[in-house]
Amino acid sequence: MKVTNKMIDKQLRLTGKLMDLIIHASSETEFLKNAQRNQKILNKFFAGKNIKELKSSEKLIPRKKDESKLRIRIYKPLNPKQDVPGVLWIHGGGYAFGVPEQDEVMYKKLIQESNCVIVAPDYRVSIDEPYPAALEDCYEALLWMKINAKELGIRENQLMVGGDSSGGGLTAALTLYARDKGEVNIAFQMPLYPMIDDRMISESAKDNNAPIWNSDSNRWAWKLYLGELYGKDVPAYAAPARATDYSNLPPTATFIGDLEPFRDETIQYVVNLRKAGVPVDFEMYEGCYHAFHAVNSRADISKKAISFFINSFNYAVAHYFAEQK
């Protein structure tokens, strides 16, 4: 899908051009170097930093597989409440890089709306270890949140999961994995513009040259994440678009820009969920590239997308619950 400047929302055009100048990679090697550089920057300037407007803390929890430690960040209102929703938030970064501290703006919005408690795992990224490392870490964090719900002030029957981009992909994968494992019930999921299909066979995923994230970056990121599985029989827990059973998944909210590579796979994901009887709140925004609401939150259409998402979240807080076994 070829994207021209005229197709992009006027308020997003300049930001898209400027961001592309900073992050564009012309080769797979350059993409890897950029991801490694980004991770170093994030680790140096963001990892471990608290948010002044929130009560921030950190835990190291053991991984069952080898007893190594998984770092998780916990965010609460300055005056924490009891019996509130628990949100496992999974950061994006093409599966390749990122830290939980990068989503400060999202944490503030969610907590402002609901006084919720947010648990954000510093999962292993693909430049360090490919699938299934990230999914395993997110599941460890989810189980920890369930087990420690009372101590955290979380309602046990209102555990939610969300994330954007690859964090949205991990959200979709985690809800599939949790459903099949049967150890924890998720009340609501928020896979925003999720990265869920490694095959890249849809119109929007082919030859996409949109700003921020295009077909090249998408292909290189999937190769890093899947490792030796790339191009083979990839499991749905790695690429949720490959799932064949969407029944008994939690109510869902998501949105997408109409110019980005993930457009068609997100639309199909929504269709599959609805066919399986899962309630889905979904909107698509015209003239929008990947992560448009984050790179230019002042644009009118970004404000509209953020408002839609927060309204969906508030509805979920009031209506969606899932009792634990």
N, C-alpha and C positions, 0 to 999 in steps of 0.2 A: 504494500500500500504506500504509494508515493504521497508525501505530505508537502504541500506548498505553503509558503508564508501566509497567503490569503486565506487558507483554510483554518489558521490558528486564530483564536479569539484575540481581538486587538490589544486587550490589556495584558495578554500573556506573551505577546510576540517578542518584545525586547528581553524579557527575563529568559525566555527560551534560548535566544541567541547568545546571551551572555553566559548562561550556564553551559552551553555546548562548547564555548571557547575554553572553559575551565576543565570540563570532564570528558570531552570527546576523546575516544581512542580509535586509532586508525588500523590497529592490528591486535591479534589475540595476545601477543607478548606485551604490548603497551597496556592493554586492559588489565592484565595480571599485575603489571608494575603499578598501575594507578590504584588498584584494589589494595595492594600491599602498602603503598604510600598512605592511602586514606585510613587504613587500619592503624598505622603508626600515629597519625595525627589524632585520630579519635581516642586512642589509648592514652596519649600524652595530655591532651587538653580537656577531655570529657570524662573518661573513666574515673569513677570514684567521686565525682563532683556532686555535691548536694544541690537541691533546688530550694532557694530561700523561701519561697511562698508555700512550700510543702514540708512535711515531716519526712525526711529521707533516712533510710538505713540500708544496711547491706548484710547479707548472710552468705556463708560458704556451706553448701550442702553436699553430702557425699553422693557420687554416682554409684549406683548399685553394681555396675559392670566391673569397675576396677578400683573403687574407693578414692578416685581422684576427686577434686572439688569443683563444683559448679558455682560460680558467683551469681547471685541474684540481688536485684535492687528492689526495695519495698518503698512505696510512696503512699502517704496518708495526708489528710487535711492537718493543718496545724493543731486543730482541736478535734482529734479523732472521735468518731462515733462508733457505736456498737451495732451489730446486726445490719451490716451494709453489704452491697454486692462486692464480690471479688473479681478483679479483672486480671487475667494473665495477658500482658501485652508483649508482643513479639516484634522486635525492630526489623526494618528492611535493610537492603544493601545488596540485592542480587544474590543472596545466600553467601556472597563472597566476603563481605566486611560489615562492620557496624558494631555499636555498643548500645546497651539499653538507655544510657543517659541522653542519647541523641533525640529522643522523643519527648522532651520536656513540655513542649506546647500541647501535645495531645494529653499528657498526664494532667496538666492543669485544667484542661477543658472537661475531661471526664470526672475528675474529683470535684470540680466546681459544681457540676450538675447533680452529683449523686452522693458525695462524701464517700465514694468507694475506696477500696484498698487496691492498689495496683502492685502486682508482682511481675517483674521484668527480668527474664533470664539473660545472662551474657553467654549465649549458646556458642558452641564451636562453629566458626565460619569456614567456608570451603577452601580458603587459601591455606588453612591449617589442616583441615580434615573434611573429606567429602561426606555425603549421605552414607549412613543414617545418623551421623553424629549430632547434627542440629536438632533433628526430630527427637532423638533420645533425650537430649538435654531439656527440650521444651516439655516433654512428658514427665521427666523427673521434677521439674518445677511445678507442673500441674498437680502431680500427686502430693508434693510438699504443701502446696496451697490448700488442698483438700484436708490433709491430715492436721494442719495447723490452723484451720479456719477459725476455730473458737478463740485461740490466742491472738489471731490477727484482727478479730472483730468482724469477721466475714460470715454472712449467712451461708450455711453449708449447702443450701438448696438453690443458691444463685451464683454459681461459678461461671464466669464468662471468659471467652478467649477472643483476642483481636490482634490485628497487625496490618501493616501496609506493605504492598509489593511482595518481596519474598517473605516478609513477615505475614502477609495475607496468605501466601502459599503454605507456609508452615501452620497457620491457623486452620486452613482447610484440611491439611494432612493430619493435624493433631486431632481434629474432631472425628475423622475417619478411624484413626488409630485408637482413640479412647472408646469409641462406640464398640469396636471389635474386641478390645481388651476387657471391657466390662468392669473396670475398677473405679471409674469416676464418671459421673453424669454431668454434662455441660449444658447450661441453661440457654446460652445464646452465643452466637459467633459473629465476628465482624472482620471478615477477610477483605480488606479494602484493596481495590484494583490488584487482585492476587496473581502471582506468578505461578501458574499451575500446569502448564502444558509444554513439555520439552520437545514435542514433535514439530511445533511451529508450522503447521499445515494450513492454518486459517488465513483468510485474506489479510487481516490486520497484522498478522505476524510475519508475513512474507514481504521482503524488500521494504520494510518500514524505515523511513529516514527521519522520523519525528525527533524533536529535541529531547534531551534528558536520557531517554532509553529507546534504543532502536533495535532492529533485527540483529545487527552484529553483536551489540553488547549482550543481547538476550541469549544468543547462541553460545557465546564465550562463557557466559555465566553458568548456563546449564552444563556445559562441558566440565567446568570446575566442580560444580556441585555433585554431579552424577559420577564423576571419575570413570572407573572401568565399566560402569553400567551405561554410559552414554552411547546411544544408538542401538541399544539392545532391548531386552524385555524389561522395561522400567516398571517398578511396582507403583501402585496408586499412592502409597504412603510417601513416595518421592515426588510424584507428579499427579496431584489429585484429579486432574482432568481425565486420567486413565481409569478412574473408578467406574464400576458398572452397577453398584448398588448405593443409592443415595437415601435409602430409607432410614428412618430413626436418627437423622442428623438434627442438630439443634436449629431453632429459628435463626434466620440470617439477615444481616444488613450489609450491603456493599454498594459501591458506586465506581464508575469508570469514566475516563475521557474517551471520546469517540475517535481520537487520532492515534492512540497508543497501541503497541503490539498486543497487549493483553485484552483488548476490547472483545474480540470474538470468543475467546476461551472463557471470559467472565460471563458473557451473555449465555453461552451454552451451559455453564455451571449453574446459573440461575434457573434456566429451563429444566435442567435435570433435577434440581432440588424441588422445584414446584411440581414436576411430574410425580415425584415421590411423596407429595403431600406436605412438604416442609414450607412453612411460611417464610417468604422472602420480601424484604424491603429493598428495592433496587432503583437506581437512577443512572442515566448516562448523560454526560454533559458535552454539548457541541463545541468544537473548536479547542478541545483540551488534550494536551499531551500528558505523559506519565507524571504523576505526583504534582500536578499543576497547583493544587490547593496548598501544598507545602512550600513550593518555591516562590509562589506569589499569592500569599494569603489575602492581600488587599484587593485583588481583582474581584469584581462583582460576582463572577461565576464561581470563584473559589469560596466566597462567603456563602453562596447558595448551597454548595456541596457540603460545607462544614455544618451549616444549619440543618440540612437533611440528615446528616449522620448523627448529630447530637439529638435531634428529634426521635430518630429510630432507637438510639440508645436509651433515651428517657422512657420510651414506650416499653422497651424490653425490661427495664428496671421495675416498671409497674405491673407487667403482665407475664413475664417468662420465668419459670422456676423448674428445677429438676431435682427431685429428691435423690439422695444418695442411697446406695444399697447397704 
